[in-house]
Amino acid sequence: MIVVEHMLRAVINTIPEIRLNDNLSSKPKFHWGDEKELNRYIQLKKDESYPLIWLLPSPDRYEGSLGQEIIKECTFIIATRETRKELFNDQRYINSFDVVLQPLTENLIHGITVSSITDRTEDTWEIMKFPNYSNDSEKNGTIDLWDAIQLTINVRFKSSIKCLKNINYGN
């Protein structure tokens, strides 16, 4: 049986470190689940959670007579921690989006596209940007302060994780 989360972890593990600021770089962290799992993950991992690629739950659609492939609409939340509430969106775009979130999103799309175990099922995807991510004006949407990008992309998962080949990210 194909386990989508294991395949995505393998692809994401090939993504190079992302520069978080002038002094710090980090490999992206990957996990999945609902809001309860997300909040538990952030509480336990704390600062080690970032930059984060989080996969939201969605159904797997098996294809082929033996289910050799899965087609899945994947929604990822790509997040970085930004604790400075006083920043306006233009500053957040310069500090978080330009430096961390957009390069990480581009690498995730590239990895999914050229991987030997995944590819996109169509040439379109959707991106929504969330500076100062929150559900309402009083409380953040997560237990931490985020800038985030939501990426929705349709992915085909092929039958074997054993054949993942090196991915060139051009770095």
N, C-alpha and C positions, 0 to 999 in steps of 0.2 A: 504494500500500500504506500502511496506517495504521502509524505508528511511535508506539507507546504512550508511550515515554520522552520523545519530543519534545512530545507533547500534555501530559503531566504537567508537564514543565518550563515550558510556557507558562502553565498554571494556577498553578503554584507561584510563578512570577514576579509574579503579581498580588497575592500575600499581602504585607501591609504589614510593616514592620520590627517585630521583637519585642524587647521590653525584656529585656535579659540581666541587668542589675543597675541600681542607681541612676544610674550614669554612662554606660552603654553600651547601645545598641540595634543590631540588625543584621537584614538581610534573611535569610531562610532560604536555605541552600544545598541543592541537589538533585543527587543522583547515584544510580547503580544498579549492581548487580553482586553478585558473590560475595564471600566473606570476603577473598580475596587482593586483589581490586580495592579493597575497603573499606580494608584496611590500607595499601595503596599510596597511596590518595587521602589518608588522614590523614597519612602520612609526608610527602607533598609539600605539602599545603595547610596543615598544622599548625594554628595557632589560627584561620586563615581558614576552617576546616571547619565552624564552628558558628554558629548552630544548624543541625543537619543533618537533612535528610529523605532517607533512604536506601531505595530500592526493591529488595526481594529478587527474585531471578529466579523466574518462574512462567510457565506456558504462556499463550499468547494463543489464545482460541477465536473464530474468525471466524464471523460470522453474516450471513445474507442471501445471495441467489443470487450476488452479486458480492463478497461479503465486505465490505459497506459499514460494518459495525460489528464491534467486538471486545468480547467479554465477558471480563473478567479478574479473578481473585481477586488483589488487590494487597495485599502485606504490606509495610508501611513501618516502618522503625525511625526514630523521631524522637528525636534525641539532643542533649544539651548536655554540655559538658565540666565536670566537677566534680572537682577535684584533691584536695579535702580528705577524706582517707580517714576522719578521726575523726568526721565527721558521722553521726548516727543517722538512720534513715528519717524521723522526724518533722521533723527539720531539713531534710533533702533535699526533702521534700514542700513545705515553706514556701519554700525558696530556689530550687529547680529546677522542680518540678512546677507549683506555683501560678503562678509568674512566667513561665516559659518554655514548658515542655512542654505543659501543658494548653491554654493559649491557641493555641499553634501547631497542635496536633492539631485543635482546634475550627475553626480557620481552614482547615486542609487539608480536613476533611470538608465544610465549607461551600463552599469553592471547587469541589470535585469535584461537589457536589450541584447548584449553581446555574449552573455553567459552561455555555456554549452548545456545548461540544465533548465534555463528559463528563456522566454522572449516575450515581447509585447504582442498582443493579438490585434492591435490596431495602432495607427500612427498618431493617435490623439491621447492626451491625458489631461487631467484637471489639477490646477494648483490654486489653493486659497491661502493667503498670508494672514497671520494673526500676530501683529505686534501687541505686546502687553496682553497676552492671551488670558481671557477671562470670560465667564458666562454672564456676568452682570457687573455693574460699576462698583459694587461694594466688595465682591469676593472673586478671587481668581478661580478659573475653571479647574485647576489642579491644586494640589497642596504645595506647589512650588511656583515661583514666578518665571514665566516663560515668554520667549518669542518663538513662534512656531510657523511651520508650513504644513498644510495638509495636502498630500499628494494622493490622487485617486487614479489608478492605472490598471488596465486589464492585462493580466499576466497568464501565460501558458507555462505550466510546470511539466517538464518531461519526465519520463519514467525512472531515471536513475541519477541519484546524487553522486554516484561513484565516478562519474566522468567529468566533473567540474575541471575545466582547464583554466590556466592563468588568464587574468583579465588585465589589459593594459589601460590604465587611466590617464596616460600621457603626462605623468608627473615626473 
